[in-house]
Amino acid sequence: MLSIRDCLDYCDLTEDEVALIAEHEGIPDCAAAQMACGLVQTPEGVVLLTRYMLDLIEKADARGETDKATVARDLCSKFMTDHPLPH
């Protein structure tokens, strides 16, 4: 079984990005890392992971959790820079 470090090294995601995905999906970080490793390999997967992050930003904003929304927004921006989609 892969460790979370193995998954992070393979798919080039940060622990914080994986934590956002885990929160969105309601699963442990290790499971989210394994899932994200597969998704980040395709343009459709990158779009889905970005959507997860944007959903969390919207929910945090709606609840008035500005600090959480800011952190999620920064992570999403970094993710989108690190994993650009072809035009």
N, C-alpha and C positions, 0 to 999 in steps of 0.2 A: 504494500500500500504506500502511496506517495505521501510525504509529509507536506505541510503547508509551505515550507521553504522550497521543497522540490517544485511544487506547482508555481510558486512565485518566480523562481528562477527560470522556469520553462516559458512562462507566458508573459513575463515582463510587466506584471502588475504590482502595485504596492500593497502593503498590508492594509493601508487605509482604504484603498479602492475595493479590495476584497471585502473589507468590513462593511462598506456601503452595500455591496451586492448581497452579502449575508443578511444584512438588516432588511433589505427589500424583499428577499425571498423567505425570510424567517428560518434560515438554516445555519448550521455552524460554519465558522470561517473556513475550516478545512474543506467542507463540502462545497462552499461557494468558490473557493480557489480552484478546485477540480473542475467545477462547472464552467467557470470563467476561462480556464485554460483552453477548453474546447471552443467556447464562443468567440474568443478573441482571434481565432484563426480565420474567421470568415467576415466579409463585410456585413452580412446580416447579423452575425453575432455581435459585432462592434456596435451596430445600431441598437440592438436589444440591450446591451450593457449600458449604453448611453441613456437609453430610455429609462432604465432602472434608476440611474442616478438623477435624472431630471424629475422623475416621480418623487423621489425622496426630497429633493429641493422644494417642489411644490407643496408637499405635505408639511415640511418644516415651516415654510412661509405661512401656510394656512393656520398653523398652530401658534404662530408668533415666536417660533424658536429661531431667532435671527442668527445666533451664533452657529447653530447646527446647519442652517441653510447656507451660511457663508462658507463653512468648511466644506460642505457637500458641493457647493458651486465651484470652489477652487479645485477640488479633486476632479470634478467632472471636466473642467476646463483643461487640466493637465492630461486627463485621460484622452480627451479629444485631440490634443496636440500630439500626444505620443502614438495615437492610433488613428491617423487621418484616413478618411474614406476616399477612394478614388472618385474622380468626377466623371 
